[in-house]
Amino acid sequence: MKNKFDVIVIGGGPAGMMASITAAMNGSKVALFEKNKRLGKKLLMTGGGRCNVTNNRPVDDLITHIPGNGRFLYSTFAQFDNQDIMSFFSERGVALKEEDHGRIFPVSNKSATIVDTLKKELESLNVELHFKEPVEKIISDGAMIQGVRTAEGDYSAKSVVITTGGITYPSTGAQGDGYRFAKSVGHHVTPLYPTESPIFLTDDFVAAKTLQGLSLQDVTLSVIDQKNKTVASHEMDLLFTHFGVSGPAALRCSSFVNQLLRNQDTVTLTLDCFPQLTKDELLAEIKERGGASTKQLKNALGGLLPERLLLFFLGKVGISEQTYPQTTNEQWSQLIDYCKNWSLTANKTFGLEKSFVTGGGVELKEVNPKDLASKKIPGLYFAGEVLDVNGYTGGYNITTAFCTGYVAGTNAAYHAFD
């Protein structure tokens, strides 16, 4: 073969860079193949260009925020976790800061700080970087991994690490190559679906643009299955758009919506605008506001909710022009229902090309959680989003990428010297 290496890594995102670094730190001769002309193209976009590099939560809390098979990562986090990520960058002169909800950013507020630090480390460890040279196939004899093939020729290695990411943001080069490579050596790939994605609604108020642009703080959005069971619930901010809902609460619910949509045409969402109050407490607060007021409810209840939403709810119950004394108990009950349990109908989310994270991926039953090695063929390792693991936004997916990259790279190096 043209060139001989101990470890070849396919994909120059956070998982691939960390896998290459740790393999090289363990004495391996490493080549990293990246189809773009630079490393970390998607990483540069994260955190609004600031790079939310990890999240400073306890490991059990991290797992909770990785709803897509997070428990698979216990073994990974036992070897390298979010604290180790922070130490890695701090030791290399990167000052970090913590913001809301445990999110960690470089003090520079620039993703380039993180990418440049990783590139400098790769260069200092003599990792051979191959840019604009896409891997075409994994070479194996069916019994073990032998290397990779590109348009430039064949490269041999005892270990190959696939870190090609998902298929979101195809502009970054993410086109599902890793899934194709995995399948070519006998692996299965679970169905792929968008996560961390805005949600489309079919409700009439969307087409009418009644609430477009309205944002709500600290409300609870829930996903309800066909048995009327709540499968996900998030108390966060929400934004009404020209197509449905976006904002943190919608993004976190989206993966559950997509999983239900595999077997049904629409999914019910419920919105609670007052998650801190029971229905009785909310009714008491509403009664306190007006009591015997002769003002119309739309004026008497000003400030209870954003004006457009209040008028919308009052209109749905048919009591906009009424006063407190004219309103029946049944009408109050209907209003409270809208405030606490408003039912919405979702029929899709943005597609993978416009979503933040890919759900689904390489079947985890075929990957050893201790070393992230293939159970199908010796010498093959996986790290990052190519695996069937996905987390919420807030630094969880990058944490998964760095940590699995570390474990896969370390064990790929060990295997190369067996």
Buried (B, 14 or more C-beta within 10 A) or exposed (E): BEBEBBBBBBBBBBBBBBBBBBBBBBEBBBBBBBBBEEBBBBBBBBBEEBBBBBBBBEBEEBBBBBBBBBEBBEBBBEBBBBEBBBEBBEEEEBEBEEBEBBBBBBEBEBBBBBBBBBBEBBEEBEBBBBEEBBBBBBBBEEEEBBBBBBEEEBBBBBBBBBBBBBBBBEEBBBBBBBBBBBEEBBBEBBEBBBBBBBBBBBBEBBEEEBBBEBEBEEBBBBBBBEEEEEBBBBBBBBBBBEBBBBBBBBBBBBBBBBBBBEEEEBBBBBBBBBBEBEBEEBBEEBEEBBEEBEEBBBEBBEEBBBEBBBBBBBEBBEBBEBBBEEBEEEBBEBBBBBBBEBEBBBBBBBEBEEBBBBBBBBBBEBBBBEBBBBEBBBBBBBBBBBBBBBBBBBBBBBBBBBBBBBBBBBBBBBBBEE
